[in-house]
Amino acid sequence: MVKEAVQDPGFPAVKDYYDPAPSPLVDLAELGRWSFYRAVTAEFVATLLFLYIGTATVIGASRNAACSGVGLLGIAWAFGGMIFVLVYCTAGISGMEKRTNKQTTES
């Protein structure tokens, strides 16, 4: 039931793309770089703000249940808005790989 792969004579057998070498899971040289600590600090502050504001919204909604506080929709907007703002603010610091364009000059 397995179909054999047949090489089409019209196409080359080599790949037309480049597979980069896999990067190591843990790079100990990363611990000596300022960018690592900056990224860890940004992630910590973003997580702290997300949990603090999200929890405060839920507590505020449960305390004001009789007078229709923020409600379920307000909680959803608070969490969604915080994700949007925190990702927008910290994406350039942590989680974004800087890539350089390798331009070749031909004479």
C-alpha positions as CSV (number, residue, x, y, z in Angstrom):
1,M,0.0,0.0,0.0
2,V,3.0,2.3,0.2
3,K,3.6,4.3,-2.9
4,E,7.1,4.4,-4.2
5,A,8.7,7.9,-4.7
6,V,9.6,8.2,-8.4
7,Q,12.2,10.8,-9.5
8,D,10.7,13.0,-12.2
9,P,13.4,13.4,-15.0
10,G,12.3,17.1,-15.4
11,F,13.3,18.1,-11.9
12,P,16.8,18.2,-10.3
13,A,17.5,15.8,-7.5
14,V,19.2,18.5,-5.3
15,K,17.4,20.8,-2.9
16,D,17.0,24.4,-4.1
17,Y,17.1,25.7,-0.5
18,Y,19.5,25.8,2.4
19,D,18.8,24.1,5.8
20,P,20.7,26.0,8.5
21,A,22.4,23.9,11.3
22,P,20.2,23.4,14.3
23,S,20.9,25.7,17.2
24,P,21.7,24.2,20.6
25,L,18.9,24.1,23.2
26,V,21.0,25.7,26.0
27,D,23.8,28.1,25.1
28,L,25.9,28.9,28.2
29,A,27.5,31.9,26.4
30,E,24.1,33.5,26.5
31,L,24.3,34.0,30.2
32,G,27.1,36.5,29.8
33,R,25.1,38.8,27.5
34,W,23.2,41.9,28.5
35,S,20.4,41.1,26.0
36,F,19.6,37.9,27.9
37,Y,19.0,39.7,31.2
38,R,17.1,42.5,29.4
39,A,14.8,39.9,27.9
40,V,14.3,38.1,31.2
41,T,13.5,41.4,32.9
42,A,11.0,42.4,30.2
43,E,9.3,39.0,30.4
44,F,9.1,39.2,34.2
45,V,7.6,42.7,34.2
46,A,5.1,41.9,31.5
47,T,4.0,38.7,33.3
48,L,3.7,40.6,36.6
49,L,1.6,43.3,35.0
50,F,-0.6,40.8,33.2
51,L,-1.3,38.8,36.3
52,Y,-1.8,41.9,38.5
53,I,-4.3,43.7,36.2
54,G,-6.1,40.5,35.2
55,T,-6.5,39.5,38.9
56,A,-7.6,43.0,39.9
57,T,-10.2,42.9,37.1
58,V,-11.6,39.6,38.3
59,I,-11.7,40.7,41.9
60,G,-13.4,44.0,40.9
61,A,-16.0,42.1,38.9
62,S,-16.8,39.8,41.8
63,R,-17.1,42.6,44.3
64,N,-19.4,44.7,42.1
65,A,-21.6,41.8,41.0
66,A,-24.7,43.5,42.5
67,C,-24.2,46.8,40.7
68,S,-23.1,45.3,37.4
69,G,-19.4,46.2,37.4
70,V,-17.2,45.3,34.5
71,G,-18.8,41.9,34.0
72,L,-17.6,39.0,31.9
73,L,-17.1,41.1,28.9
74,G,-14.9,43.6,30.8
75,I,-12.8,40.8,32.1
76,A,-12.3,39.5,28.6
77,W,-11.4,43.0,27.3
78,A,-8.9,43.5,30.2
79,F,-7.1,40.2,29.5
80,G,-7.2,40.7,25.7
81,G,-6.0,44.3,26.0
82,M,-3.2,43.4,28.3
83,I,-2.0,40.7,26.0
84,F,-2.1,43.1,23.1
85,V,-0.3,45.9,24.9
86,L,2.3,43.7,26.6
87,V,3.2,41.8,23.4
88,Y,3.5,45.0,21.5
89,C,5.7,46.6,24.1
90,T,8.0,43.6,24.7
91,A,8.2,41.9,21.3
92,G,11.2,44.0,20.3
93,I,13.1,43.2,23.6
94,S,12.4,39.5,24.0
95,G,11.3,36.9,21.6
96,M,12.4,38.7,18.4
97,E,15.5,37.4,16.7
98,K,17.5,40.1,15.0
99,R,18.3,39.1,11.5
100,T,20.9,40.7,9.3
101,N,20.6,41.0,5.6
102,K,23.7,39.5,3.9
103,Q,24.0,41.4,0.7
104,T,26.5,40.4,-1.8
105,T,28.1,43.0,-4.0
106,E,28.9,41.8,-7.5
107,S,31.4,43.7,-9.6
